[in-house]
Amino acid sequence: MKCKLLFISLSVSALVSAAHSHAAMRQYTATQDNSNWEVVKTTRLQCQLNHEVPYYGEAIFKASASKNKNLTFNLDMVVRPENYSIAGLKAVPPTWRAGMPARDIANMKLLKKFDGELGNKTAWEMLTELEKGYYPTFYYQDWQNSADKIAVGMSSVNFKQAYWAFLQCRDELLPYSFEDISFTVMNYQSNSSKLTKSSQQRLDKIAEYLKNDVSIESISIDSYTDSYGGRWNNLDLSRKRAKTIKDYMVSLGVDEAKVQTTGLGEKRFVDTNDNILGRDKNRRLIIQIEKM
């Protein structure tokens, strides 16, 4: 009789323990009916693939203009962490693949008062798991209730079409970033306002970038000459060269008030004027761009 009572007591305890264990996991994942993926593109500088996690926040994949067009992932939380912790990331099979094991992908640092972030390699791995129908899911200890754990999943429902649009958007991004064009030295042909071929290509890059970035705050254009042609003529030539570049930028839609030009003529040589190579370096124009 005692054995039977002990067995019943243990069974009840196990059931209670299992119930508490289940209740302690708070799960946030879009259902099949409200799972939505959206591509956000405004310019050729950035693309976003957004997925709302109901009652939690948003999962955001982002690609930015650069040589490699690397990805970042951001877990935008409505309630940010209250302390420092780690979230484990797993690829969880959907219900229709019952029996398949979940796979560990990575760990994500949770920093106090910051959203969660992951880099290029892990972001791509998450996307490929979504493409296969899996649910990338974060698991971590709740910072507001020590008895609870949190599971935040991304649904693969309605993913593929938006993912394809995101890949196309990424493909159209500029292959260079603001840092690549924010400081530029260009050179001129001798006794001319015509840029060298390589400098013209560089200016075309800057022009394409300016068409897409409305956050440009100021552009400084400083023009210099070599010592041939006479000091006053060179001063006037440097001013004309700088103004020509300014007019070109204004024609692209840049606010004229944001573009400052300075013609410096024969000042501040960077090389000798005794040979062609040195004079080529001295005939230069420097563009510095700042943004908000």
SULRAJO-V884191 format. One record per helix or strand of 3 or more residues. SS is the DSSP state (H for helix, E for strand). FROM is the first residue (numbers start at 1). TO is the last residue. If there is no record, write none. Layout:
SS_FROM_TO / SS_FROM_TO
//
This chain:
H_2_23 / E_25_28 / E_37_43 / E_46_53 / E_57_64 / E_71_77 / E_85_92 / H_95_97 / E_103_110 / E_116_118 / H_120_131 / E_135_141 / E_149_153 / H_160_171 / H_178_181 / E_183_188 / H_197_212 / E_216_223 / H_231_251 / H_256_258 / E_259_263 / H_276_282 / E_284_291
//
